Amino acid sequence: MKSTALKLFALGCITLLNACSMAQMTVRMSMPMIEGGMTAMNRESDLTLAYVAMPANIELMEGMLVNDPGNSQLRAIAAQAYYGLAFGFVEDEDKPRAARFYYRGFLHGKRALLESGLTEKDFNGPLDAFEKALEDLDKNDLPALFWTASNWAKWIDLNRDKAASLIQMPKVVMLMQRAYDLDENFFMAGPHLFFAVYYGSRAPMLGGNYQLSQQHFDKARAFNQNKLLMVDLLQAQYLDRQQFNQADFHRRLENIINAPDDLYPDQTLVNMIAKQKARQLLNKEDEWF
């Protein structure tokens, strides 16, 4: 009787393990569908449809990660999705909620980097040790590096009144610098855009560098063949505004609004978001200049 009970217990454990393995396998077999969904979302021209679809897609990914928590690729995609939702649709209306989404994205990206060898000690330790640890990451870690830094930076930006947040920025810069070193043109020259904003949004006495910012904007613009409207949007919002260059600010935003909707088919959603934000920024022109 005891032997039979042990056999049944063992069989139950094996069945449970197989179920876990099957769930994980199902998630990994579904990754092409997730990637295809992201591609389709990037091509979407209707902002309302995209906004309605994004939360459901994110919840799907969260559910998949319950079954496959160590899936670094899916973690990085989830980090990207949270960034897109917060930046494209939430931040202009509800900054505290956007900050929460950015932080969720940061945690997903961070988890992916932990799976690649970074440790909590690296994240919480001294800057030189963190920078050294990043050297072991390679191109396979690019998505996690980029989206962790992007979400972290935005979360810090929305918590500028808290000193504990601001002191984290050097590590964000190190993450993005590693991404830049691995591939400066990753995600539509995203590292260039990051540093363009980083150097262009502050006065020189506070670490800004307008010339370096302009160089990064120009490289991002050239890589995207002048088709990514977000480049001009960010230059108007940060560099032109910081330099009190109202003429360029106004010209860039008008050009964005008047650009064809199909200018960059594979990044239609990003361009439509840029158009919407350009209209919002123009409404602030008299307040800012």
C-alpha positions, 0 to 999 in steps of 0.5 A, spaced: 500 500 500 505 504 501 509 503 495 503 504 491 502 511 494 509 513 493 508 511 485 502 515 485 505 521 488 511 520 483 507 520 477 503 526 480 510 530 480 512 527 473 505 529 470 506 536 474 513 537 471 510 535 464 505 540 465 510 546 466 514 544 461 508 544 456 506 551 458 513 553 457 514 550 450 507 553 448 509 560 450 516 559 446 512 556 440 508 562 440 513 568 440 513 568 432 505 570 433 507 576 439 513 578 434 508 579 428 503 582 433 508 588 434 510 588 427 502 589 425 501 594 431 507 598 429 504 599 422 497 601 425 494 608 423 488 608 427 491 611 434 484 609 438 484 602 435 492 601 437 490 604 444 484 599 445 489 593 443 495 595 447 492 593 454 490 586 452 496 585 448 500 587 454 496 582 459 497 576 454 504 577 455 503 578 462 500 571 462 505 568 458 510 570 463 507 567 468 508 560 465 515 562 462 518 567 467 525 566 465 523 568 457 528 574 456 526 575 449 518 576 452 521 580 457 524 585 453 518 585 448 513 587 454 518 592 456 517 595 449 510 595 450 509 598 456 514 604 454 509 605 448 503 605 452 505 610 457 509 614 452 504 614 446 497 614 450 498 616 457 503 620 459 500 627 456 494 625 460 496 622 466 503 622 468 503 618 475 499 612 471 504 613 466 510 613 471 507 606 473 507 603 466 514 605 465 516 602 472 513 596 470 517 596 463 523 597 467 522 591 471 521 587 465 527 589 462 531 589 468 529 581 469 531 580 462 538 583 464 538 579 470 537 572 466 543 574 462 548 575 468 547 582 471 545 581 479 541 585 484 548 587 487 550 590 480 544 594 480 545 597 487 552 597 487 557 602 485 558 605 478 564 602 476 562 595 478 556 596 474 559 599 468 564 593 468 558 588 469 555 591 462 561 589 458 559 582 459 553 583 455 552 582 448 548 583 442 543 578 444 542 583 450 540 589 446 533 589 446 533 589 454 538 594 455 535 599 450 528 598 453 530 598 460 534 604 460 528 607 456 523 606 461 528 607 467 529 614 464 522 616 463 520 614 470 526 618 473 523 624 468 516 623 471 519 623 478 524 629 478 522 632 485 525 626 488 532 626 489 532 618 490 530 618 483 535 623 480 541 619 483 539 613 479 540 616 472 548 615 471 546 607 471 541 609 466 546 612 461 551 606 462 545 602 460 544 606 454 551 607 452 552 599 452 546 599 447 550 604 443 556 601 443 553 594 441 549 598 435 548 605 435 542 604 430 538 599 434 530 601 434 530 606 429 537 609 431 534 609 438 540 610 442 542 616 438 535 619 440 536 618 447 543 621 447 540 627 443 534 628 448 539 627 454 544 632 452 539 637 449 534 638 454 539 641 459 543 647 460 550 647 459 552 648 466 547 642 468 551 637 463 547 639 457 551 639 450 547 643 444 552 641 439 552 634 441 545 633 441 544 636 434 549 631 432 545 625 435 539 628 432 542 629 425 544 621 425 538 619 427 534 623 422 539 620 417 539 613 419 531 614 418 532 617 411 528 623 414 521 619 415 521 618 422 517 624 425 519 623 432 526 625 431 523 632 429 518 632 434 523 630 440 528 636 437 523 641 437 520 639 444 527 639 447 533 642 443 529 648 440 525 649 446 532 649 451 535 654 446 529 658 445 529 657 438 521 659 436 522 659 429 525 652 428 520 649 434 514 652 430 517 649 423 518 642 425 512 641 428 508 644 422 512 639 418 510 633 422 503 635 422 503 636 414 507 630 413 503 624 409 500 619 414 504 613 410 511 616 410 514 610 413 509 604 413 513 600 418 513 605 423 506 608 422 504 608 429 510 612 431 509 617 426 501 618 428 503 619 435 508 624 433 503 628 429 498 628 435 504 630 440 506 635 435 499 638 435 499 638 443 506 642 443 504 647 438 498 649 443 504 650 448 508 655 444 505 662 446 506 659 453 514 657 452 516 662 448 
